[in-house]
Amino acid sequence: MYSEISSIYPPNVGIEIKKQADVLSNEMYMLERAKLNTLAPIESWTALGTNSQLAYATHGMFRYFGKFPPTIATYLINRFTKKGDLVIDPMSGSGTTAVESSILERRCIVNDLNPLSYLLAKVKTTFIDEKLLLATKKNIEKNYKPLKQSNYNFKPTALADPDHWFLPETSDSLRGLKHLIEQEKNKLVHDFLQIIFASTVRKVSKATTQQGRLFLDVESAEANALPTFLKKFDIGIKGLQAIPKDPNIQYFNLDVKDLHLNIKEEKSKLIILHPPYFNSYKYSSINCLETGWLGIDRTQYRGKEIKEFFKIGKQENASKYVSDMESVLKSTLPILKKNGILALMIGDTVIKGDYIPVTRMLLDSLDYSTFKIETVAVRVPKYTEAAWVASQRRKTSNVGISLSDFIILIKRIK
C-alpha cells in the first residue's frame, strides 16, 4: 500500500501483483488469446482503490477518459527509479506520470500533442497558494453573469453545431465564465481557471459523462454552469495543496515522434508510454467540447494523432495503427538508458467478433538485439475503475471473459 510512502496517498491505495504461478485461469486466457504468454515472465496487476480514492492530489481535477492509473505510475516510478532520477512520459494524456513524479521527487519530462493535455499536466503539477485561489473564486462569484453572443462574441472553436450539445442558457453561462477568466492577469491562475472551466464544460452539456464517446443525454444538461464550476474549483484548490511547490518538470507540446529531438538532458531510467488504443478513443474528438470552449482548434493537430481509427472498426486498419506505433517506439526507445525500462500500457480489441492482437503485432517489430521484454502483465480492473477495459461489453457466449489491457516492460540491454 502507498499510504506508507506519503501522507498524500489514501489508505488501501496501491497495486496488487500476482506472479506467474498465481495468475488466474481467466487472466491466463487473456494473455494466451493475445499471444503474449510465451514472450517473458507473466504477471497480473490490479490497481487498488475506488474512483474517489484514486482522485487524491490533483488526479480528480479533470475527468479524463482512459487515463493511466496513478497507482501503476507510482509502482513503476518507485520500482525503477530513485529520488532525483529522470522519468519521461511521451504521451502524457491526463498528466498522471507528471503528478506522481512530482509527489515522489523525480525529475520528469512530459509531452502531449493535444494542447488540452499539455495544459492539464502543467496545471496539475503547479502549486498555487490557497489564499490567492480563494480570492479569485470570490471575485468570480461576485462578478459572474451570463453573456449572450451579442454581448461577448465567442462561439466554440471547431465545433460544428454547439446548439446540439448545449442549451442556449448553458452557452450564455459558459460565455460569462470565459469572459471573466480572460481578464485574469496572473498566468498560473489563468491556466488553473482554464482547466476548471474545461472540467465544467462536459458536465453541464447535453453529452453523457458516463463514457468517453459523445452521446446525447439531454436530461443531464445544466442551464447554469456556475455551481458546477465552483464545485470543480474547490476540488482543484484542495488538490493543488498536495503538490510540491517546486517540482522539476519540463513540459512539451510536440508530436511524440519529434520529442527525442528536443530532449537535451541525459537518457532516462524509466519511460512510461500509454498511447491511445486501436479502435478506441481519438482524443481530439472526445474532448472536442472542452477544446472548443477553450478556443483550441483541434483541426490543427488531429492529423498528427496516432492512427487509432476511432469508430471506423475495420480489421485491416490494425496494421496501419501498428505501423504508426512502430514509429513511436523507434523515436522513444533511443532516449532510454542501458538497463532502463520502457513501460508500455496498451490494449487489444475485437472487431466483428474477431480478436485483433495489436499488442503482439507491435512487439514483433522490436529490435531484440538491443531490447528484451522483461515482463508481460495483464491489467485486471477492480471496483468501477474508469478504464477502457472496464467499458467493454461482455457477450453472452463469453461470460467472465472481457477485453483487457497489458503492461509490457521493455528493457534496453545495450
VOGU-3710 file (C-alpha; in Angstrom, 3 decimals, decimal comma):
1> myseissiyp> 0,000/0,000/0,000  1,231/3,509/-0,788  -0,092/5,179/2,364  3,241/4,213/3,941  5,181/6,209/1,330  3,459/9,567/1,742  0,527/11,044/3,621  -0,843/12,142/0,245  -1,870/8,574/-0,566  -5,181/7,384/0,918
11> pnvgieikkq> -5,309/4,110/2,881  -5,820/0,954/0,785  -4,456/2,556/-2,377  -1,736/0,605/-4,139  -1,249/-2,252/-6,561  -1,713/-5,998/-6,241  0,701/-8,105/-8,282  0,355/-11,826/-8,856  3,368/-13,715/-10,179  3,001/-16,331/-12,914
21> advlsnemym> 2,268/-19,246/-10,567  -0,664/-17,334/-9,065  -2,194/-15,902/-12,243  -5,828/-16,993/-12,519  -7,112/-19,096/-15,398  -9,235/-16,295/-16,886  -6,255/-13,930/-16,717  -4,051/-16,533/-18,397  -6,698/-16,905/-21,091  -6,424/-13,189/-21,855
31> leraklntla> -2,666/-13,498/-22,255  -2,923/-16,637/-24,400  -5,561/-15,081/-26,635  -3,312/-12,051/-27,067  -0,347/-14,356/-27,919  1,675/-12,784/-25,110  2,043/-15,773/-22,781  5,351/-17,039/-24,186  7,330/-13,801/-24,502  8,513/-13,250/-20,923
41> pieswtalgt> 7,602/-13,950/-17,290  3,898/-13,295/-16,727  2,194/-11,235/-14,043  -1,278/-9,917/-13,215  -1,624/-6,323/-11,965  -4,643/-4,824/-10,206  -4,798/-1,179/-9,170  -6,256/-0,964/-5,674  -8,575/1,875/-4,737  -12,027/3,161/-5,638
51> nsqlayathg> -12,529/6,038/-8,078  -12,802/8,516/-5,199  -9,669/7,127/-3,508  -7,701/7,360/-6,769  -8,656/11,038/-7,119  -6,072/12,074/-4,493  -3,869/15,131/-5,035  -4,825/16,593/-8,447  -5,827/13,317/-10,122  -9,522/14,237/-9,740
61> mfryfgkfpp> -9,228/17,720/-11,217  -10,382/16,738/-14,713  -12,459/13,757/-15,861  -10,159/12,136/-18,401  -11,400/9,009/-20,126  -8,993/6,080/-20,406  -6,398/7,668/-18,143  -3,299/5,927/-16,862  -3,940/4,578/-13,333  -1,935/6,618/-10,797
71> tiatylinrf> -1,144/3,561/-8,668  0,572/1,856/-11,599  2,607/5,002/-12,286  3,594/5,120/-8,615  4,649/1,474/-8,623  6,768/1,870/-11,754  8,448/5,046/-10,517  9,280/3,537/-7,127  10,489/0,255/-8,604  12,733/1,563/-11,356
81> tkkgdlvidp> 13,938/4,988/-10,164  15,118/6,814/-7,074  14,699/10,422/-5,948  16,170/12,854/-8,445  16,078/10,430/-11,380  14,508/11,407/-14,684  11,155/9,922/-15,781  9,799/10,564/-19,282  6,168/10,380/-20,407  5,990/10,988/-24,179
91> msgsgttave> 2,158/10,901/-24,342  1,080/12,411/-21,045  -2,709/12,418/-21,509  -4,175/13,373/-18,147  -0,753/14,090/-16,605  -0,734/11,102/-14,238  3,010/10,451/-14,537  3,821/14,128/-14,041  1,765/14,270/-10,831  3,297/11,086/-9,408
101> ssilerrciv> 6,818/12,175/-10,353  6,353/15,480/-8,534  4,981/13,775/-5,412  7,813/11,215/-5,426  10,527/13,845/-6,061  11,613/12,686/-9,501  12,501/14,909/-12,403  10,077/14,485/-15,258  9,676/15,309/-18,926  6,084/15,186/-20,135
111> ndlnplsyll> 4,796/15,691/-23,640  1,491/15,630/-25,453  0,423/16,738/-28,902  -3,002/17,768/-27,595  -2,886/21,337/-26,184  -5,526/20,411/-23,597  -3,376/17,567/-22,238  -0,301/19,792/-22,295  -2,125/22,425/-20,228  -3,605/19,786/-17,930
121> akvkttfide> -0,193/18,351/-16,987  1,138/21,856/-16,231  -1,813/22,880/-14,086  -1,968/19,613/-12,141  1,688/19,954/-11,119  1,837/23,701/-10,402  1,293/24,707/-6,787  -0,764/27,893/-6,240  -1,347/29,394/-2,805  -4,802/28,610/-1,432
131> klllatkkni> -5,455/32,221/-0,333  -4,854/33,513/-3,856  -7,220/30,952/-5,352  -9,930/31,627/-2,763  -9,727/35,350/-3,524  -10,038/34,567/-7,236  -13,061/32,372/-6,583  -14,736/35,125/-4,552  -14,135/37,611/-7,367  -15,711/35,277/-9,918
141> eknykplkqs> -18,775/34,700/-7,727  -19,179/38,460/-7,317  -18,811/39,419/-10,978  -20,287/36,433/-12,824  -23,201/36,983/-15,179  -24,335/35,048/-18,281  -23,469/36,675/-21,602  -25,152/36,237/-24,953  -23,008/36,105/-28,060  -24,154/39,622/-28,990
151> nynfkptala> -22,550/40,856/-25,744  -19,439/38,676/-25,921  -18,583/37,475/-29,402  -17,312/33,968/-28,785  -18,505/30,604/-30,004  -16,708/27,265/-29,528  -13,840/26,704/-31,961  -14,021/23,837/-34,495  -17,335/22,601/-33,050  -19,770/22,208/-35,913
161> dpdhwflpet> -23,072/22,541/-34,015  -22,724/23,920/-30,468  -26,513/24,075/-30,055  -26,648/20,299/-30,489  -24,533/19,874/-27,350  -25,504/22,872/-25,221  -28,707/24,534/-24,113  -28,769/28,218/-25,129  -28,785/29,150/-21,428  -25,736/26,948/-20,817
171> sdslrglkhl> -23,802/28,608/-23,625  -24,621/32,032/-22,179  -23,475/30,850/-18,755  -20,203/29,448/-20,127  -19,556/32,661/-22,043  -19,961/34,608/-18,800  -17,362/32,439/-17,079  -14,972/32,528/-20,033  -15,144/36,321/-20,175  -14,093/36,555/-16,512
181> ieqeknklvh> -11,282/34,027/-16,989  -9,842/36,026/-19,880  -9,485/39,033/-17,566  -7,217/37,136/-15,140  -3,686/38,560/-15,437  -1,822/36,030/-13,254  -0,675/33,379/-15,770  -0,655/30,490/-13,287  -4,133/31,355/-12,010  -5,388/31,872/-15,564
191> dflqiifast> -4,201/28,408/-16,598  -5,783/26,901/-13,487  -9,095/28,608/-14,336  -8,877/27,279/-17,891  -8,709/23,691/-16,630  -11,501/24,222/-14,077  -13,574/25,717/-16,892  -12,755/22,788/-19,191  -13,722/20,313/-16,468  -17,083/22,081/-16,220
201> vrkvskattq> -17,949/22,079/-19,932  -18,826/18,414/-20,440  -20,607/18,181/-17,095  -23,097/20,941/-17,954  -23,529/19,952/-21,616  -26,142/17,680/-23,177  -23,481/14,973/-23,594  -23,296/11,975/-21,298  -20,473/11,946/-18,760  -20,634/8,168/-18,333
211> qgrlfldves> -18,372/7,291/-21,261  -15,779/8,958/-23,422  -17,646/8,929/-26,716  -20,120/11,746/-27,193  -23,755/10,717/-26,899  -26,696/12,955/-26,073  -28,099/12,871/-22,549  -30,262/15,978/-22,594  -31,668/15,365/-19,123  -28,235/15,874/-17,578
221> aeanalptfl> -27,734/19,357/-19,075  -27,375/22,261/-16,644  -28,541/25,729/-17,668  -26,356/27,467/-15,073  -22,701/26,413/-15,230  -21,597/28,429/-12,177  -22,450/25,876/-9,423  -20,519/23,119/-11,219  -17,620/25,489/-11,921  -17,398/26,442/-8,229
231> kkfdigikgl> -17,535/22,798/-7,150  -14,726/21,930/-9,576  -12,844/24,995/-8,310  -12,924/23,665/-4,739  -11,661/20,266/-5,906  -8,820/21,996/-7,733  -7,841/24,142/-4,739  -7,679/21,126/-2,446  -5,729/19,079/-4,980  -3,048/21,695/-5,582
241> qaipkdpniq> -2,257/21,973/-1,885  -0,916/18,387/-2,094  1,505/19,258/-4,908  5,143/20,140/-4,088  5,942/23,822/-4,582  8,922/23,354/-6,903  8,604/20,149/-8,961  11,348/19,618/-11,542  9,220/19,089/-14,638  9,638/20,055/-18,288
251> yfnldvkdlh> 6,547/20,280/-20,468  6,438/19,794/-24,248  3,590/20,167/-26,727  5,051/18,182/-29,650  4,331/15,333/-32,000  5,571/12,325/-29,997  7,814/11,332/-32,892  9,718/14,621/-32,532  10,179/14,569/-28,757  13,563/12,821/-28,837
261> lnikeekskl> 14,936/15,647/-30,984  14,137/18,179/-28,250  15,375/16,382/-25,128  18,721/17,841/-24,091  19,102/16,020/-20,779  20,602/12,582/-20,211  18,671/9,478/-21,157  16,056/8,142/-18,753  15,911/5,084/-16,497  12,136/4,935/-16,974
271> iilhppyfns> 9,801/5,841/-19,813  6,063/5,389/-19,272  4,174/5,157/-22,543  0,380/4,925/-22,621  -0,784/5,517/-26,205  -4,367/5,605/-27,490  -5,591/2,092/-28,221  -6,595/0,805/-31,643  -10,284/1,440/-32,397  -10,821/3,089/-29,015
281> ykyssincle> -10,520/6,865/-28,404  -9,468/9,768/-30,594  -8,862/12,451/-28,020  -9,312/15,402/-30,353  -12,855/14,062/-30,844  -13,875/13,004/-27,345  -12,523/16,252/-25,852  -13,874/18,463/-28,631  -16,406/20,185/-26,333  -13,670/21,214/-23,902
291> tgwlgidrtq> -11,145/22,285/-26,535  -13,871/24,123/-28,431  -14,764/26,267/-25,413  -11,085/26,856/-24,660  -10,720/28,251/-28,176  -8,384/25,467/-29,293  -8,627/24,496/-32,961  -8,394/20,696/-32,910  -8,135/20,546/-36,702  -4,575/21,881/-36,325
301> yrgkeikeff> -3,288/18,736/-34,569  -5,716/15,857/-35,076  -3,983/14,780/-38,295  -0,826/14,064/-36,246  -2,557/11,909/-33,650  -1,872/8,171/-33,532  -3,915/6,472/-36,237  -6,227/4,607/-33,848  -9,160/4,551/-36,350  -11,719/5,700/-33,816
311> kigkqenask> -15,236/4,378/-34,657  -14,162/3,028/-38,071  -13,958/-0,586/-36,950  -12,059/-2,252/-39,810  -9,615/-5,069/-39,114  -7,343/-4,123/-41,988  -6,555/-0,827/-40,253  -4,779/-2,647/-37,410  -1,579/-2,879/-39,443  -1,682/0,890/-40,023
321> yvsdmesvlk> -2,059/1,520/-36,293  0,827/-0,848/-35,566  3,000/0,862/-38,171  2,287/4,244/-36,587  3,105/2,871/-33,140  6,337/1,338/-34,510  7,410/4,877/-35,409  6,574/5,997/-31,868  8,701/3,235/-30,339  11,592/3,833/-32,735
331> stlpilkkng> 11,718/7,503/-31,726  11,154/6,838/-27,999  13,351/3,836/-27,176  16,643/5,644/-28,045  16,135/8,045/-25,099  16,133/5,077/-22,700  19,302/4,344/-20,713  21,020/0,967/-20,871  19,210/-1,320/-18,395  16,384/1,218/-18,312
341> ilalmigdtv> 12,727/0,236/-18,645  10,056/1,393/-21,051  6,656/0,530/-19,543  4,160/0,245/-22,376  0,491/0,054/-21,411  -1,593/-0,932/-24,422  -4,720/-2,890/-25,283  -6,113/-5,191/-27,967  -9,597/-5,097/-29,456  -12,339/-7,209/-31,025
351> ikgdyipvtr> -13,923/-6,225/-34,332  -16,990/-8,068/-35,619  -16,226/-10,975/-33,325  -12,586/-11,326/-34,326  -9,829/-10,701/-31,787  -7,106/-8,352/-33,061  -3,748/-8,946/-31,258  -2,301/-5,487/-31,919  -0,019/-5,671/-28,874  1,747/-8,765/-30,191
361> mlldsldyst> 1,867/-7,291/-33,690  3,670/-4,244/-32,284  6,064/-6,249/-30,107  7,076/-8,331/-33,113  8,539/-5,177/-34,637  11,069/-4,653/-31,798  14,811/-4,938/-32,333  15,619/-7,769/-29,919  19,352/-7,320/-30,358  19,030/-4,091/-28,360
371> fkietvavrv> 15,918/-4,642/-26,261  14,269/-7,505/-24,414  10,824/-7,985/-22,945  11,321/-8,217/-19,204  7,714/-8,793/-18,077  4,256/-9,154/-19,612  1,456/-8,192/-17,238  -2,283/-8,318/-17,770  -4,123/-5,493/-16,046  -7,239/-6,531/-14,152
381> pkyteaawva> -9,571/-3,636/-13,209  -11,307/-3,525/-9,845  -14,339/-1,662/-8,464  -15,791/0,759/-11,033  -12,429/1,971/-12,301  -12,910/4,297/-15,282  -10,748/2,357/-17,702  -11,017/1,271/-21,293  -11,068/-2,362/-20,241  -13,951/-1,812/-17,819
391> sqrrktsnvg> -16,102/-0,332/-20,575  -16,076/-3,412/-22,787  -19,392/-5,255/-23,053  -19,390/-8,966/-22,289  -21,136/-11,266/-24,712  -23,498/-13,996/-23,541  -21,258/-16,686/-25,008  -18,227/-15,290/-23,220  -19,475/-14,587/-19,708  -16,479/-13,982/-17,469
401> islsdfiili> -14,235/-13,064/-20,408  -13,627/-9,449/-21,384  -11,016/-7,480/-23,216  -8,096/-6,403/-21,125  -5,047/-4,262/-21,489  -1,440/-5,107/-20,831  1,690/-3,587/-19,316  4,809/-4,636/-21,219  8,124/-3,909/-19,518  10,785/-3,473/-22,204
411> krik> 14,424/-3,350/-21,078  17,298/-1,822/-23,009  20,140/-4,354/-22,941  22,774/-2,390/-24,858
//
